[in-house]
Each structure stands twice: as structure tokens, then as C-alpha cells.
């Protein structure tokens, strides 16, 4: 039996997203930009057209890293910031917040390097992610930016999944429905 997919056009690029089972009643479309330079470059260009003025961009690891890197490259920004899932030995003055994401079991912590926090203080910060679903990861990154003293000027994602497409505080390129166990869209 072949895997169910959902066809999308995102930033002018056609892709078939594999549907992944979350539970007996719910499936999501797996949107992964890792290794897809055509899609990553196209999405970065389209998001930058909609971006407010900013000093720094920040994103949670890991799936948003190719996107924020390409957005930084296309915008001529020499530096972007990352929120990590695990503190690294080279990080100094690390602080953390809890994150609950639809794609991660349980609660995880997100960490910000103190050096990055000092860069953000009093600066205009644009939060970047690949997909917003429940908004848990975005909220955790927002909390870290606020703790660092940054001014959030926008939140951007490629896709808004399910009810996240109804949010008016997130700029996104396309809506991604949720799916029932038969692979039929249950939200749009």
C-alpha cells in the first residue's frame, strides 16, 4: 500500500507531503525542508517580501535552520540567532523556557545563549519557524526574546497548520489542513 500524501504549491514550488499518523483519528502533513534547496530558497524569498523591518531573526532548532539561514543570506544579514533544544558547552549565561510542540512528545526545554540575549536587548526581533500548529514553539521563543529584552516585530512561518491559519499574529505563506484517518482534510 502506498503512503497517503497531500499535494501543495508553496511559494510556487509543487510538493507532495506524506501524511503521518498522530493518533487513531488524526494525521498531519509532514513538511520538511531539510535537503530541499529549491523549496527553502523560494519560501525564504516570499517570506522576506512580507517581513517587517527587523534587526535580528531568531528561530528554534532544527527544522527552521535552513529557512532562517537562507533568509539571512538573501537579506544580506550577517547574523541570525538560534534557540537550542540542548545547551552547548560554548554557550554562556544560558537561560531556558518550557516548550510543548505537536511534533515532540511531552514537554521539552528551549535554551538561549546569553551572548545572543545581549545582542537582542532593545532590538527589533523577527521570529521564524517552518510550521506553526499549536503555537507552543513560537510562544516559547517569544518568551525567550522577551526575557532577553528584545522587541518582537513579527512572527513568520511557511505554513499554518489547522486552526493556526486563523491566527492574525503570524505571517505565513500557505494553510495546511489537518487530516482524518482516511487522509481527508478536516480543516482548511
C-alpha positions as CSV (number, residue, x, y, z in Angstrom):
1,X,0.0,0.0,0.0
2,X,1.4,3.4,-0.9
3,X,1.6,6.2,1.6
4,X,-1.0,8.9,1.5
5,X,0.1,12.3,0.5
6,X,-1.2,15.9,0.3
7,X,-0.3,18.0,-2.8
8,X,0.7,21.6,-2.1
9,X,2.0,24.6,-4.0
10,X,4.2,26.6,-1.7
11,X,6.0,29.7,-2.9
12,X,5.5,28.5,-6.5
13,X,7.0,25.1,-5.7
14,X,4.9,21.9,-6.0
15,X,5.4,19.2,-3.3
16,X,3.5,16.1,-2.1
17,X,3.6,15.9,1.7
18,X,3.5,12.5,3.2
19,X,0.7,12.1,5.8
20,X,1.8,11.0,9.2
21,X,-0.4,9.5,11.9
22,X,-0.5,11.3,15.2
23,X,-3.2,9.1,16.7
24,X,-6.1,6.9,15.6
25,X,-8.2,9.9,14.4
26,X,-5.6,12.5,13.3
27,X,-2.9,12.8,10.6
28,X,-0.6,15.7,9.7
29,X,1.2,16.6,6.5
30,X,4.9,16.2,7.0
31,X,6.6,19.4,5.8
32,X,10.3,19.0,5.8
33,X,12.6,21.5,4.1
34,X,15.8,19.7,5.0
35,X,17.7,19.0,1.8
36,X,15.2,20.8,-0.4
37,X,17.1,23.9,-1.5
38,X,14.6,24.8,-4.2
39,X,11.7,25.0,-1.7
40,X,13.8,26.6,1.0
41,X,15.1,29.4,-1.3
42,X,11.6,30.0,-2.7
43,X,10.0,30.2,0.7
44,X,12.7,32.5,2.1
45,X,12.2,34.9,-0.8
46,X,8.5,35.0,-0.3
47,X,8.7,35.5,3.4
48,X,11.2,38.3,3.1
49,X,8.7,40.1,0.8
50,X,6.3,40.1,3.7
51,X,8.8,40.7,6.6
52,X,8.6,43.8,8.7
53,X,11.7,45.8,9.5
54,X,14.0,43.9,11.9
55,X,17.4,43.9,13.4
56,X,17.8,40.2,14.0
57,X,15.9,37.0,13.2
58,X,15.7,34.1,15.6
59,X,14.4,30.5,15.1
60,X,14.1,27.3,17.1
61,X,16.2,24.4,16.0
62,X,16.1,22.3,14.0
63,X,13.7,22.3,11.0
64,X,13.7,26.1,10.7
65,X,17.6,26.4,10.5
66,X,17.7,26.1,6.6
67,X,15.0,28.7,6.3
68,X,16.5,31.3,8.6
69,X,19.9,30.7,7.1
70,X,18.6,31.3,3.6
71,X,16.5,34.4,4.7
72,X,19.7,35.8,6.3
73,X,21.7,35.2,3.1
74,X,19.0,36.7,0.8
75,X,18.5,39.7,3.1
76,X,22.3,40.4,3.4
77,X,22.1,39.9,7.2
78,X,25.4,38.7,8.6
79,X,24.0,37.1,11.8
80,X,20.9,35.2,12.9
81,X,20.1,33.6,16.2
82,X,19.0,30.1,17.2
83,X,17.1,28.8,20.2
84,X,18.6,25.4,21.1
85,X,17.0,22.2,22.4
86,X,20.1,21.4,24.4
87,X,22.6,23.8,25.9
88,X,26.0,23.6,24.3
89,X,29.3,23.9,26.2
90,X,30.3,27.1,24.3
91,X,27.1,28.9,25.4
92,X,27.4,31.4,28.3
93,X,24.7,32.7,30.6
94,X,22.1,30.3,29.2
95,X,18.5,30.5,30.2
96,X,15.5,28.4,29.2
97,X,11.8,28.1,28.9
98,X,9.4,25.1,28.5
99,X,8.0,24.2,25.1
100,X,5.2,21.9,24.1
101,X,5.1,21.1,20.4
102,X,2.7,18.9,18.4
103,X,5.6,17.1,16.8
104,X,7.5,16.4,20.0
105,X,6.3,14.0,22.8
106,X,6.0,15.7,26.1
107,X,7.5,19.0,27.3
108,X,11.0,20.0,26.1
109,X,13.1,22.9,27.1
110,X,14.4,25.6,24.8
111,X,17.6,27.4,25.5
112,X,19.0,30.8,24.6
113,X,22.7,31.7,24.7
114,X,23.4,34.7,27.0
115,X,25.5,36.3,24.2
116,X,22.6,36.1,21.8
117,X,20.3,37.6,24.5
118,X,22.7,40.6,24.9
119,X,22.5,41.2,21.1
120,X,18.7,41.2,21.2
121,X,18.3,43.7,24.0
122,X,16.4,46.7,22.7
123,X,16.5,45.4,19.1
124,X,13.7,44.5,16.7
125,X,13.4,40.7,16.5
126,X,11.7,38.7,13.8
127,X,10.8,35.1,14.9
128,X,11.0,32.5,12.1
129,X,9.7,28.9,12.0
130,X,8.8,26.4,9.4
131,X,5.3,25.5,10.5
132,X,3.0,26.8,13.3
133,X,0.5,24.2,14.6
134,X,-0.4,24.7,18.3
135,X,1.9,27.7,18.6
136,X,3.8,26.2,21.5
137,X,7.3,26.6,20.0
138,X,6.5,30.1,18.9
139,X,5.3,31.0,22.3
140,X,8.5,29.6,23.9
141,X,10.7,31.6,21.5
142,X,8.6,34.7,22.2
143,X,9.2,34.2,26.0
144,X,12.9,33.9,25.5
145,X,13.0,37.1,23.3
146,X,11.1,39.0,25.9
147,X,13.3,37.7,28.7
148,X,16.3,38.9,26.7
149,X,14.7,42.4,26.3
150,X,14.1,42.1,22.5
151,X,11.1,43.8,20.8
152,X,9.2,41.2,18.7
153,X,8.2,42.9,15.5
154,X,6.8,39.8,13.8
155,X,6.4,36.0,13.7
156,X,6.7,34.2,10.3
157,X,6.2,30.6,9.2
158,X,6.0,28.9,5.9
159,X,2.8,27.0,6.8
160,X,0.0,27.5,9.3
161,X,-1.5,24.1,10.2
162,X,-5.1,23.6,11.2
163,X,-6.5,26.3,13.5
164,X,-3.2,28.2,13.4
165,X,-4.3,29.5,10.0
166,X,-6.9,31.6,11.9
167,X,-4.2,33.5,13.9
168,X,-3.7,37.1,12.9
169,X,-0.4,37.4,14.8
170,X,1.6,35.1,12.4
171,X,2.6,35.9,8.9
172,X,2.5,32.7,6.8
173,X,2.6,31.6,3.1
174,X,0.1,28.8,3.0
175,X,-2.5,27.0,5.1
176,X,-2.0,23.3,5.8
177,X,-5.1,21.3,6.9
178,X,-5.2,18.6,9.4
179,X,-6.4,15.2,8.1
180,X,-8.6,12.4,9.4
181,X,-7.5,8.8,9.5
182,X,-8.6,8.3,5.8
183,X,-6.3,11.2,4.7
184,X,-9.2,13.6,4.2
185,X,-8.7,17.3,5.1
186,X,-10.7,18.1,8.3
187,X,-9.7,21.8,8.4
188,X,-8.7,24.3,5.8
